[in-house]
Amino acid sequence: MSALGGPAQTAGVQPPTTMGLALSIVLIIVALALAFFLVQTAGLIALVGIIVGGVLIAFGVHFVPVGGAPAAMGQAPGIATGVAMLAAGAGLAGLFGGAWAAPFGFAVALAGGAVGGGLLMAITCTMVNVIYVFGMGIPAASGKVAKDPITGDTFPEYKSQGTEGHGLPFISWVGGVIGGALGGLGGTLIYLELLDIYQTQLPVILNATVEQIASVAISLAGIFAVGMFLMNAVLAAYNITGTIEGPHDPKFKRFPRAVIAAATASAVAGIFAIALLELVGVF
């Protein structure tokens, strides 16, 4: 992320550097041109979908409340794990849901992916607060804002001295669900676009029927979708650097850099996934 961000990390808005932005635009345009050259309009549409999916993943990660090791000790709000691990868990749950629903149509599969990711985060955030409140005996209190933007609950009187807050405020719970839904939606979109390309091109390349290559197409699309999800989750984690409470956290304003980085990385990774078809045809 340093190539996109330039100066040292701060809590506020951190726009990408001019060089980083220009390089990203060039890479995306080149990738789109290659996709069109390789698979014509279908390849171009697929790569655009992959890029959008990657952007949704990176943007969604910034909603997810992550407290890391401090949260495990009740010294910071959020879920006691890392950004990439938590985002991957939510996104993969959504991806599995979307992949299962793929035979029912594009829209249903996308909805299944979003619901799967959002549901996992809803359950996770709820159980985290159960553990905090009934297991550790601490209330939910943010260290970033004085009151919850949604419920209006105040936090200073509940925040323990020497901590950045603790528990999972309602705004963090909502952010987690939104982040999980966006991640599941983005991962499913990548999977569906790749699946469509593979199911269209592999029968021609391998001189086989769609049914005969179905397992290969599904496997390849799933592998690349999971890989791209992890890639974009890690990029967002580098952008966040540590903990984040959710959409009310000042670090949330950093998301434009992650969106640009994710779009570029998804374009480059996507063109490799699409070009795989040409390699199969050669060998």
N, C-alpha and C positions, 0 to 999 in steps of 0.2 A: 504493500500500500504506500510505501514511502515515495515511489515514483509519481503517484497520483496526488499525494498530500503535501509534500515539501517539508514544512516546518514541523517542530515537535507537536505531539498530541496535546490538545486542550479540550475543555468540555464543550465549547461552542461550535459554531459552524466552521468547517474546514473545507473550503472549496479545493478542487483539484488544481494542479499547476497547469499552465497553458500548454507546456510540452506534453504532459501526461494526457490531457484531454485531446490534443491533436493526434497523438499516437494511437489513442483508443479509437478515435473516429476512423483513422486510416485502416487499422486492423479489422474493424467491423465491416467497412466497405469492401476490403479485399476478400474477407470471408464470404460476404454475400455474393460477390461476383463469382467466386469459385463455386459456391453452391449452385448458382444458376448455370454455370458452365458444365458442371458435372451431371445435374439431374433436372436441368431446366427450371420451369416455374415451380414444380413440386419441391425441388431442393431449396429454392429461395423461400418459399412459404414455411417449410419445415425449419429452416435456420432462424427465421424471424420468430417462430413459436418458441424455439429453444432459447433464444436471447431473452424473450419476454419471461419465460419460465425462470431463467437464472436471475433476472431482475426481481421477480416476485419473491424468490427465495431470500436473496440478500436483504431486500427491504423488510421482509417478514421477520428475519432474525433480530432486527433492532427493536421489535415489539416484545420479544421474549424476556421475562425477568430472570436474570442470572446473577446469583450471589457468590458462586464459587465456594472456596474454603471458609471465608468469613461468615457466609450464611449458615454453614454447618455449626458454627459456634454462636449463632444468634447475634452476630455483630454487623450484619448487612442484610437488607431485604433481598428477596429473590430465592431461587431454587439453588440448592447446594451442589452445583456441578458446573462444568465449563460451557461456554457459549456454543461451540461447535457440536459438542456431544448432545446437548439438549435440543438444539435445532435439528440435528440429524435424527434424533429419536422421533420428534414430532413430524418432520418431513417424510421420513420413511414410512411411518404409520399411514400418513396420507397417501403416499405413493402406492403402498400395498392396496389400500382401499380403492384408489383410482384404477389400478391395474385390474383388480377383480371386477370392477364395473365397466371396463372397456367394451365388452361385448354388447352392452346396452346402449351404446352411443356416446358421441363425443361430449355432449353437455352433461349427461348423467355421470360419466367418468370423472369429469372435472369437479362436479359437485361432490362425488364420492371422495375424491382426494382432499378437497377442502374440509369436508365434514370429518374425515378420518384424522387429519392433522389437528383440527380444532378440538375434537373430542378428546384426543390423547392429552392435549395441554390443559383442557378443562379439568380432567380427572387428576392430572399431576398437580396442578396448582391447588386444587381443593384438598388433596391429601397432604400436601406440604403444609398448608395452614392447620390442618388437623394435628399434625405432628408438632408444629410450633406452639399452638395454643394448649393442647392437652398433654403433649409430651414434654415440652420445654417450659411451659407456663409463661409464655411471652406474648404480648399483643402485636398486631401488625402496625408498624409505624415506618413511614418513609423518611429518609434522611435528605431527600432532594427537594421536597415541597412541604409547605406548612399544613396543607389540607388536601384531601382527595378531590381531584377535579370532578369526579362523577357523583360521589355520595356527599361530599362536603365535610366528611369526618376530619377532625384536626389531629395532628401527629405529635407536636412538640411535647405535650404533657405525658405522652406514653413512651417516648424515645429514651432509652437508657443512656446515661453518660458514658462517654468513651466509645460509642458505637456510631455507625452510619444509619442506624435504624435496624429493624428486624421484622421478621414475618413477611407476609405477602399482602399488601394493601389491595383494595378492590380494583383500583386502576391497573395494578400490575397483573391481577387475574385476568382482566379484560384484555390487556395487552398480550398476555400469553396465548389466549384463545385466538386473537386476531393473527398473531405471528404464526401459530400452528396452522391455521387455515390458509394463510398466504403461502407458507412453505409447502403444504400438501398440494395446493393448487398448482404452484410452480413446478414441483417435481412431477406431478401427473401430466402436465402440459408437455414437458420435455419427453416423457415416456411415450405419450400418444403420437407426437410428431415423428419420433424415431420409428415407432412401430409401423406407422403408415408408410414411411419411406421404405422400410425393410420388406414389408408385405407386398409392396408394389414392384420393387426392383429385384429382390432375390429370386422370385420365380423365373424371371427372364434370364438372369445371369446363370442360374443353376439348372435351367430347363426343367423346372419342377412345378407342381401345382401349389396353390396357396396353402392347402392343408398340409402338404408334405414339408413345407418350410416354416410352418407356424411356430413350432417349438424353438427353432433357431432365431426367428425374428423376435419372438417374445423375450428370449434369453438375452440377445444382444441389446435390445431396447432397454431392458431392465438393468443390465450391467452399466450401460452408459448413463442412464438416468440417475442411478444411485451415485455413480462417480461424480457426475456434474453437480448433484445436490451437495455432496460432501465438499467439493471444491468451492462452491459459492458460500456454504456455511462457514468454512475456514476463512475465506476472504472477509466476510462480515465480522468474524471474531477478531481478526487482526485490526479491523477498523474500530471496533469497540474497545479493544485492549482492556480486558478485565471484566468488571461487573457492570451491569446495567439494570435499572429498575423497571423499565418499560417506556411507553411513549411520553411520559412526563419527565423522564431523565434528560438532563442537558446533552448527554452523549447521543441521544436520539437524533439530534440535529446533524450528526456526522453522516447520515445515511446517503447523501448524494454521492460521496466518494465511493462508497461500497456499491451503489447502483451502477456507476460507470465502470468500475473494475469488474463487476459481475457480468455486465453486458459484453465487455471485451473478452473476458475469459470464456464465457459461454459461446461466443461466436467462434473463437479459435478451437475450443474443444468440440463444438458442434460440427465444424467442417471436417475434423478428423473422423468423427463418427459417420458422417455421410460419405466421406472419401473411402471409407472401409469397403464400400460396395465395389468401387473401381478396383481395389486390390484383389477382392475376391474374383472379379471377372478376369483379371490378368492371370492369376494362378489356377 
